[in-house]
């Protein structure tokens, strides 16, 4: 039931710093504004996609191919929210930057200095759905800053002060199993938000609220109910739990007065046994009248989706010439590895083309838009299908440049073994209808690259390989540059016309969001970074590139003041995880596993049949297992449990998880070796910092003046894969 309340925010308490900060920070790069253009972002970055047309293109050209090598850091801001990294695209309005974090904290920062103008922390409940704590940004408009929360609230803050104006419970997350992870969109005097739920037994919808009061204006259900057009595509009661999430952000054409939103997959994801039919409006682009929420047109790209491909990603509103005719087009780069091109006035299908090299879920798409040669997974037997369930592109956004006329896409060449199983829906619970295991393409290598494509023909213009999966969004600019970042921490600029790498900066942490804005007549490119690692064969998190994370550049982690206590806790956990098996720990751990890990979205009840990597049959060592459970693996969906469970509970969970791999954690005659992050200096009781330089606390900015860091190395006594900062309390010495 939708609940609304206007609230007065309590007096703000001074922020407290526990030292448990992941590499969640923003790096800004200053350089040497020219023109604005319809569909492009100008001096500010006012919406999630830069402008209503979602091009992720900046009309600023002060930074260009000739001077991009001169880019240098301007300031860094650490949020202090270490859970699940920093995924948001900051919004910039009148030189003020608005940023959200996974725990639904919001910051307003001075775009020129990074100084905090205000901050807000939403009081999240402990009932977080299976999609976890993720937040991809805020919306700003009508004097408000709007943020969705991990427990399914929409909150309006005063743009100038950060005081809470109103909040609304969109739906009880404990019942629907859904929440808000995407950025809202302000249209006219309304704020519009979608919800997750595509991998759950849930009926999706899109909701518009009055920006001033929080009262609901309209709600559009993405799955038609009885008596509604399209309901006939859902047999029996399957419509009640059919998925159709609206979990990303839409686009808006003010001239046509049409709101466009992408709709996610049908549920159960892989098994259509209970939903034989086209399953409208899942895997569709819907065009709504924003004033009423009434459907104007729809186009379904994938009827009866059984691959978990959905259609929720960005929709670029671009005017193109197709078949010799000028068209108001909508370019839709999707998870399926195909790009659809539609007429955004009527919804007419114009073109579709593959942007991945490896696809076998269909043999092609006919001139009328019909799928040809469907290749569906079967029950009880694994079938390798490409792209995999992570998609030919993840949710990170592509970009369009009107200067080149090309679309720039971060491509993933990854497949999955799909295994279908029967499953009964339970409202709000995971409802995937199967399992998947990521695999390389057949007779090809697993790879990722950034590529430029003609949006009409699909002709690839150039591609630049990456060493790891590209999970960052892309920014194109009027300076003929394309910016992006990789999980290894490289923030880079390419020539938009040739793909040549022109500049790179090692931030020390992986990348997600992006934007561009102007402050004090100087262009700044802002970049979200967060600590990230990929699991190695033993399942342990390893820092990418295998090296220290840009110590001395400010793109770093601050060691906690309570370093000794953290070391003791880590050693206790290592020993406890090896010894709890004889003290009932496995039984207690089994209960914790059923509560936290057994959903199909996670590891499944047996460690084999879940969406996350299988545990059964893998012999993890104790250190690797407790590091993963304690600190998580940012960017992968594996959360950290250090704030959810006590140390002893994590030890019990480790003990049980070890049994799933076939090796019971037997008592150890000697203490287990401490984690790799505990250096010899740390074990001897060395202080966290071996230099007198004070760290920069979370919630503060660090300014740079250029040069090379002359500080002595700082001992790595923080949590695994952490790094340190060689900076004075406010200004670094370079």
Secondary structure, 3 states (H helix, E strand, C coil): CCEEECCCCCCCCCCCCCCCCCCCEEEEEECCCCCCCCCCECCCECCCCCCCCCCCEECCCCCCCCCHHHCEEEEEEECCCCCCCCCCCCEEECCEEEEECCCCEEEEEECCCCCEEEEEECCCCCCCCCCCCCCCCCEEECCEEEEECCCCEEEEEECCCCCEEEEEECCCHHHHCCCCCCCCEEECCEEEEECCCCCEECECEEEEEECCCCCEEEEEECCCCCCCCCHHHCCCCHHHHCECCCCCCCEEECCCCEEEEECCCECCCCCCCCCCCCCCCCCEEEEECCCCCCEEEEEECCCCCCCCCCCCCCEEEEEEEECCEEEEEEEEECCCCEEEEEECCCCCEEEEEECCCCCCCCCEECCCCCEECCCCCEECECEEEECCCCCCCCCCCCEEECCCCEEEEEEEECEEEEEECCCCCCECCECCCEEEEEECCCCCCCEEEEEEEECCCCCEEEEEEECCCCCCCCEEECCCEEEEECCCCEEEEEECCCCCEEEEEECCCEEEEEEEEEECCEEEEEEEEECCEEECCCCCEEEHHHCCCCCCCCCCCCCCCCHHHHHHHHHHHHHHHHHHHHHCHHHHHHHHHHHHCCCCCCCCCCCCCCCCCCCCCCCCCHHHHHHHHHHCECCCCECCCCCCCCHHHHHHHHHHHHHHCCCCCCCCCCCCCCCCCCCHHHHCCCCCCCCCCCCCCCCCEEECCCCCCCCCCCCCCCCCCCCCCCCCCCECCC
